[in-house]
Amino acid sequence: MYPGAVAAVSPDKPAVIMAGSGRVVTYRELDEESNRLAHLLREAGLRPGDHIAFMLENHPLFLAVAWAAHRSGLLYTAISSRLQADELTYIVENCGAKAFISSAACAETAASVTGPPLRLMLDGTVPGFLSYEAAVAPMPVTPVADEVQGMDMLYSSGTTGRPKGVKPTWTGQPLDVPGPLMNLIGLLFAATADSVYLSPAPLYHAAPLRYSLTFQRFGATVVVMDRFDPEQALAAVERYGVTHSQWVPTHFIKFLKLPAEIRSKYDLSTLAYAIHAAAPCPIPVKEAMMEWWGPIIHEYYAGTEGNGFIYAGPHDWLTHKGTVGRPLLGVPHILDSQGEELGTGETGVVYLSGGPTFVYHGDPDKTAAAHDPKGRGWSTLGDIGHLDEEGFLYLTDRSSYMIISGGVNIYPQEAENLLAVHPKVADVAVFGVPDEEMGEQVKAVVEAADHASAGPELEAELIAYCRERLAHYKCPRSVDFRTELPRHPTGKLYKRILRAEYWPEQHK
């Protein structure tokens, strides 16, 4: 299935609903809009295997732009609308885009892009850009003659350095061939044409983009939030009869911090599948969400790189609390720093074998660093964890976040998970900072729920709270406060930005 096939039978069915404004894009509109843009791209000389990039907010036509590239057989890069001009320029140049599309909402940053010969802007123009609306208006609404399936080439969010482009192997399959994600979503989450999928996160991120496009392959309706707000997300579930949704642990934490009267205000009875990923979820948080929403929360561990898929259904998680699941694609291995495989229960870097391969575009060194040092072809996303005797995987932390204090390895995720559920904490990051005697010491940076409470008393309370529940060496020795932490809208924390304040020589 694809939008044209759905439009042929259900032209007036909503393909996209913007949760805030209620604006609807029907399947006929999605099909016609993507066809017009596909013709324009062909007219501009783009052929299957060429590259396009776009930087858009959660715009009503975001998915139409993606479908235009997909049905034209192009590699397409969706770029974060939060990037600065130099970061944006780097990605557009690095991916080799021959066309770039943005919007008036992103115009200030988008104006820095000058390379691609075709540059279009929605909802207005700036020098160097053509009006998107005027450019596509005369184009046919029928498919291009050489329709073929394209592929996304997405960039990591750059939480620990320059974004890395994950380059797929272009296959040029017919447009109606279902991909592996469609099979997974159908099998695990029972998606159908009657499904209503809520995306609360930015569509430029891998999971929201891929899941939204895939649900539209089923003929489902995708409800898109402009930005995440916990109460408005609950309201959207009730208003639109949402059946499927996708979250990150940060969303769950914000839900649980809502007043009881708000949490009980909305009817969530249509919600049958709540899917989450992106980061380890603190056990108390997921327990509380299961108690509230019921056993409908499904978890998976995967990455933009697509090298594997680990899955935990709600009942598996309840009997193996803290797990991210067992493999459905790829085989997990736990390796030490020399590449030796570790045994059950031993902690090391998580590698996957037997799944799809990947390369980082134009960066053989980063590609090599993400693969098994013994040359077995196994690849890693950089996470640390262990396997239990039943083959369930548990994540400890990112390898890049590990703290070495006095020769002891400390994984800050443990303290972070504890502090995240403290009622006086709105957000928290834990990482290592320089220490003359120990090499590193554990530091917490906290956004207080009540900014007026930030100070020495709250610092002492939070340290004591940790020490009551964790070995003292794992706990922060000091707490600094910020009004807001640098967190990606998908929930990922930019620890490198915080660390740079304490390790300036390493982040020049």
C-alpha positions in Angstrom: 0.0 0.0 0.0 0.9 3.6 -0.5 -1.0 6.9 -0.6 -2.1 6.6 -4.2 -3.7 3.2 -3.5 -5.5 4.4 -0.4 -6.7 7.6 -2.2 -8.2 5.4 -5.0 -10.5 3.8 -2.5 -10.8 6.3 0.3 -10.0 9.7 -1.1 -11.6 11.8 1.6 -10.1 9.8 4.5 -7.8 11.9 6.8 -4.2 10.9 6.1 -2.9 13.6 8.5 -4.6 15.5 11.3 -2.8 18.4 13.0 -3.7 17.9 16.6 -3.5 21.5 17.6 -5.3 23.2 14.7 -7.4 20.3 13.6 -6.3 20.8 10.0 -6.8 17.7 7.9 -4.9 16.5 4.9 -6.9 13.8 3.1 -5.4 10.9 1.2 -6.4 12.5 -2.1 -4.5 15.7 -1.0 -1.5 13.7 0.2 -1.3 11.7 -3.1 -1.8 14.8 -5.3 0.6 17.0 -3.4 3.3 14.3 -3.4 2.8 13.7 -7.1 3.1 17.4 -7.9 6.4 17.7 -6.0 7.7 14.5 -7.6 7.1 15.9 -11.0 8.9 19.2 -10.0 11.9 17.2 -8.8 12.0 15.3 -12.0 11.8 18.5 -14.0 14.7 19.8 -11.9 16.8 16.8 -13.0 16.6 14.6 -10.0 16.6 10.9 -10.8 16.3 7.7 -8.7 19.2 7.4 -6.4 19.7 11.2 -6.1 19.4 13.1 -2.9 17.0 15.6 -1.4 17.0 17.3 2.1 14.3 19.1 3.9 14.1 21.1 7.2 10.5 21.6 8.4 8.7 22.0 11.6 5.8 19.5 12.1 4.1 21.0 9.1 0.8 19.7 7.6 2.7 18.9 4.3 5.8 17.3 6.0 4.7 13.8 5.1 3.7 14.9 1.6 7.2 16.1 1.0 8.6 12.8 2.3 6.3 10.8 0.1 7.2 12.8 -2.9 10.9 11.9 -2.4 10.0 8.3 -1.5 7.9 7.7 -4.6 10.5 9.4 -6.8 13.2 6.8 -5.8 15.3 9.5 -4.0 17.4 9.3 -0.9 15.9 11.8 1.5 17.2 13.5 4.6 14.8 15.1 7.1 16.8 17.6 9.2 16.1 18.9 12.7 14.4 22.3 12.7 16.3 23.1 15.9 19.8 23.1 14.3 21.9 26.2 13.9 23.0 27.4 10.4 26.4 25.8 10.4 24.9 22.5 11.6 22.3 22.6 8.9 24.8 23.6 6.2 27.1 20.7 7.2 24.3 18.1 6.8 23.0 19.5 3.4 26.5 19.5 2.0 27.5 16.2 3.6 24.5 14.3 2.1 25.0 15.8 -1.3 21.4 17.2 -1.6 20.4 18.4 -5.1 17.2 20.0 -3.7 16.4 21.5 -0.3 12.9 22.4 1.1 12.1 24.4 4.1 9.4 26.7 5.5 8.9 30.3 6.6 9.0 29.1 10.2 12.6 27.9 9.7 13.5 30.7 7.3 16.2 32.4 9.4 18.3 29.2 9.6 17.3 27.8 6.2 18.5 31.0 4.4 22.1 29.8 5.1 21.7 27.0 2.6 23.0 28.0 -0.8 24.4 24.8 -2.4 21.5 22.8 -3.9 20.3 24.2 -7.2 16.6 23.7 -6.3 15.6 25.5 -3.1 11.9 25.8 -2.1 10.2 27.4 0.8 6.6 26.8 2.1 4.4 29.6 3.5 6.7 32.4 2.2 10.1 33.0 0.6 13.5 34.5 1.3 16.2 35.4 -1.2 17.6 32.3 -3.0 14.4 30.3 -2.5 11.4 29.7 -4.8 7.9 29.7 -3.4 7.0 26.0 -2.9 3.3 26.6 -3.6 3.9 28.5 -6.9 6.5 26.0 -8.1 4.3 22.9 -7.6 1.0 24.4 -8.6 1.3 23.8 -12.4 2.6 20.2 -11.9 0.5 17.1 -12.7 -1.3 15.3 -9.9 -0.7 12.0 -11.5 2.4 9.8 -10.7 5.7 10.3 -12.5 6.3 7.6 -15.2 9.3 6.1 -13.4 7.9 5.7 -9.9 10.2 3.6 -7.7 10.8 3.3 -4.0 13.2 5.7 -2.3 14.8 5.4 1.1 15.6 7.8 4.0 19.1 8.7 4.9 18.9 10.2 8.3 21.5 11.7 10.6 22.0 10.9 14.2 20.9 13.7 16.5 24.5 14.5 17.4 24.2 14.0 21.2 28.0 13.2 21.4 29.4 15.0 18.4 28.8 15.8 14.7 25.7 14.2 13.3 26.4 11.0 11.4 24.5 10.2 8.2 23.4 6.6 8.1 23.6 5.7 4.4 21.4 2.9 3.2 22.0 0.7 0.2 19.6 2.0 -2.4 17.5 -0.8 -3.9 15.1 0.8 -6.3 12.2 -1.6 -5.4 8.7 -1.1 -6.8 6.7 1.4 -4.8 4.1 -1.2 -3.5 6.7 -3.6 -2.0 6.2 -3.5 1.8 9.3 -2.9 3.9 10.3 -4.8 7.0 8.9 -2.1 9.3 5.5 -2.6 7.8 5.7 -6.3 8.6 6.9 -5.6 12.1 4.2 -3.0 12.8 1.5 -5.3 11.4 2.7 -8.3 13.4 3.5 -6.6 16.8 1.0 -3.8 16.9 -1.9 -5.0 14.7 -1.9 -1.9 12.6 -4.8 -1.7 10.0 -6.5 0.9 7.9 -8.7 1.7 11.0 -5.7 2.6 13.2 -5.2 6.2 14.4 -1.5 6.8 15.2 -0.4 9.7 17.4 3.0 11.2 16.8 3.9 13.6 19.6 7.5 14.1 18.6 9.2 16.0 15.7 8.7 14.1 12.4 12.3 14.6 11.3 13.4 12.0 13.8 13.8 8.4 12.6 11.0 6.7 14.5 8.2 9.3 14.1 9.0 9.7 10.4 9.3 5.9 9.6 6.3 5.0 11.7 4.1 7.8 10.3 4.9 6.8 6.7 4.3 3.1 7.5 1.0 3.7 9.2 -0.1 5.6 6.1 0.9 2.5 4.0 -1.8 0.7 6.0 -4.2 3.5 5.2 -4.3 4.7 8.8 -4.7 8.2 10.0 -1.7 10.0 11.5 -2.3 12.6 14.2 0.6 15.0 14.5 1.2 17.3 17.5 3.0 20.6 16.8 5.0 19.9 19.9 4.7 17.7 22.9 2.5 18.9 25.8 1.5 16.2 28.3 -2.1 17.3 28.8 -2.7 18.1 25.2 -1.4 14.6 24.3 -4.0 13.0 26.5 -6.6 15.3 25.0 -5.6 14.3 21.5 -6.0 10.6 22.4 -9.6 11.3 23.5 -10.5 13.7 20.7 -9.2 11.7 17.8 -9.8 8.1 19.1 -6.1 7.3 19.0 -5.4 3.6 18.9 -1.6 3.6 18.6 1.0 6.1 20.0 4.8 6.4 20.3 6.6 7.9 23.2 10.0 8.2 25.0 10.6 7.9 28.7 10.7 11.7 29.2 7.1 11.9 28.0 6.1 9.3 30.6 7.8 11.2 33.3 6.0 14.4 32.3 2.7 12.5 32.2 3.2 11.2 35.8 4.0 14.7 37.1 0.6 15.9 36.0 -1.9 16.5 38.8 -4.2 13.6 39.5 -7.3 15.5 38.3 -5.7 16.1 34.9 -4.5 12.5 34.5 -8.0 11.2 35.2 -9.8 13.8 33.1 -9.4 12.2 29.6 -10.9 9.0 28.2 -8.0 6.9 26.9 -10.0 3.7 26.3 -9.3 3.7 22.5 -5.5 3.5 23.1 -4.5 -0.1 22.5 -0.8 0.2 21.8 1.6 2.6 23.4 5.1 2.1 21.9 8.3 3.5 23.5 12.0 3.5 22.8 14.9 6.0 22.4 16.3 5.6 26.0 16.1 3.2 29.0 13.0 3.8 31.0 13.3 3.9 34.8 11.5 0.9 36.2 9.3 2.9 38.7 8.2 5.1 35.8 7.2 2.2 33.6 5.5 0.5 36.5 3.4 3.6 37.2 2.5 3.9 33.5 1.4 0.3 33.3 -0.7 0.7 36.4 -2.4 3.8 34.8 -2.7 2.7 31.1 -2.8 -1.0 31.6 -0.5 -3.7 29.9 -0.5 -1.9 26.5 3.0 -0.5 26.7 5.4 -2.1 24.2 9.1 -1.3 24.1 11.8 -1.8 21.5 15.5 -1.1 21.2 16.8 0.0 17.8 18.5 2.9 16.2 18.6 5.0 13.1 21.3 2.6 11.9 18.7 -0.1 11.6 21.1 -2.9 12.5 18.7 -4.8 14.7 15.4 -4.8 16.6 15.0 -5.9 20.2 11.4 -6.0 21.5 9.7 -6.4 24.9 5.9 -6.8 25.0 4.1 -5.7 28.1 3.9 -9.1 29.7 7.5 -9.9 29.0 8.5 -6.7 30.6 6.4 -7.3 33.7 8.1 -10.6 34.3 11.6 -9.2 33.4 11.4 -5.6 34.7 14.0 -3.3 33.2 14.6 -5.3 30.0 14.4 -3.8 26.6 13.5 -7.2 25.2 14.7 -10.1 23.1 15.8 -9.9 19.5 13.5 -10.1 16.6 16.1 -9.0 14.2 19.8 -9.5 14.9 21.6 -11.4 17.6 23.0 -9.4 20.6 26.5 -10.0 22.0 28.1 -8.4 25.0 31.8 -7.5 24.5 34.6 -6.2 26.7 37.0 -3.5 25.6 39.2 -6.0 23.8 36.3 -7.4 21.8 36.0 -10.6 23.8 32.5 -11.9 24.3 31.2 -11.8 27.9 29.0 -14.3 29.7 25.4 -14.1 31.0 25.0 -11.3 33.5 28.3 -9.6 32.6 28.2 -6.0 31.6 29.8 -4.7 28.4 29.2 -3.0 25.1 26.2 -4.3 23.2 26.9 -5.5 19.6 24.4 -7.0 17.1 25.1 -9.6 14.5 23.0 -11.0 11.7 21.0 -7.8 11.0 21.3 -5.2 8.3 24.6 -3.6 7.8 25.2 0.2 7.7 27.9 2.8 7.0 28.2 6.4 8.1 28.2 8.5 5.0 31.7 9.8 4.1 33.1 8.7 7.4 35.0 5.4 7.3 36.6 6.0 10.7 33.2 6.3 12.5 31.9 3.4 10.6 34.9 1.3 11.7 34.5 2.5 15.3 30.9 1.2 15.3 32.0 -2.3 14.4 33.5 -5.2 16.2 37.3 -4.8 16.7 37.8 -8.5 15.8 36.4 -8.0 12.3 33.3 -10.2 12.7 31.0 -7.6 11.2 29.1 -7.0 14.4 27.9 -3.4 15.0 27.1 -1.3 18.0 25.0 1.8 18.8 27.3 2.5 21.7 25.2 1.2 24.5 26.3 -0.8 27.5 24.3 -3.7 28.9 24.0 -7.3 29.8 21.9 -10.4 28.8 20.1 -12.7 31.3 19.9 -16.4 31.1 16.7 -16.2 29.0 18.3 -13.9 26.4 16.6 -10.7 27.6 18.7 -7.6 27.1 19.1 -4.9 29.8 20.7 -1.5 29.1 23.0 0.2 31.6 24.0 3.4 29.8 25.8 4.8 26.8 29.5 3.9 26.7 30.4 7.5 26.1 28.7 8.5 29.4 30.6 6.1 31.6 32.4 7.8 34.5 35.7 6.5 35.8 36.3 7.6 39.3 39.3 6.3 41.2 39.5 3.5 38.7 35.9 2.4 39.2 33.4 2.4 36.4 30.2 4.2 37.2 27.1 4.3 35.0 25.3 7.6 35.6 22.0 6.3 34.3 21.3 4.7 37.7 21.4 8.0 39.6 19.7 9.8 36.7 16.8 7.3 36.8 16.4 7.8 40.6 16.5 11.6 40.5 14.1 11.7 37.5 11.2 10.5 39.6 11.9 12.8 42.6 8.8 15.1 43.0 11.0 18.2 43.1 12.9 17.4 39.9 11.6 18.4 36.5 14.6 17.1 34.5 18.1 15.9 35.3 21.4 14.9 33.8 24.2 13.0 35.6 27.7 12.8 34.2 31.4 13.0 35.2 33.3 16.2 35.8 37.1 16.6 36.5 38.4 15.7 39.9 42.1 16.1 40.8 42.2 13.2 43.1 39.8 10.7 41.6 40.0 11.7 37.9 36.3 12.2 37.7 33.5 12.8 40.1 29.7 12.4 39.7 27.8 15.6 39.0 24.1 16.1 38.7 22.6 19.0 36.8 18.9 19.5 37.7 16.0 21.5 36.4 13.9 22.0 39.6 10.1 21.5 39.4 9.9 24.8 41.3 12.8 27.0 40.2 12.5 29.0 43.4 13.5 25.9 45.4 16.9 25.5 43.6 19.7 25.9 46.0 21.8 24.3 48.7 18.9 22.8 50.6 17.5 21.0 47.6 21.0 19.9 46.6 21.5 18.3 50.0 18.1 16.7 49.8 18.7 15.2 46.4 22.2 13.8 47.3 20.7 12.2 50.5 17.8 10.8 48.4 20.3 9.1 46.1 22.5 7.8 49.0 19.5 6.1 50.6 18.9 4.1 47.5 22.3 3.6 45.8 25.9 2.9 46.7 27.4 6.3 47.7 30.1 6.1 45.0 27.4 6.1 42.3 25.7 9.2 43.7 26.3 12.8 42.8 28.8 14.6 45.0 27.3 17.9 43.9 24.3 19.3 42.2 24.1 22.3 39.9 20.8 23.9 38.8 19.6 25.1 35.4 16.3 26.7 34.3 16.2 24.2 31.4 18.3 21.3 30.2 19.4 21.0 26.5 17.1 18.2 25.6 16.2 17.1 22.0 12.4 17.1 21.4 12.6 13.4 21.0 13.7 13.1 24.6 17.4 12.7 24.0 19.6 14.7 26.3 22.5 16.7 24.9 25.0 15.8 27.6 27.9 17.0 25.5 26.6 20.6 25.8 26.5 20.3 29.6 29.8 18.4 29.8 31.5 21.1 27.7 31.0 23.6 30.6 33.1 21.4 32.9 35.5 19.9 30.3 36.2 22.9 28.1 39.5 21.6 26.7 37.8 18.4 25.4 35.1 20.3 23.6 36.9 23.0 21.8 
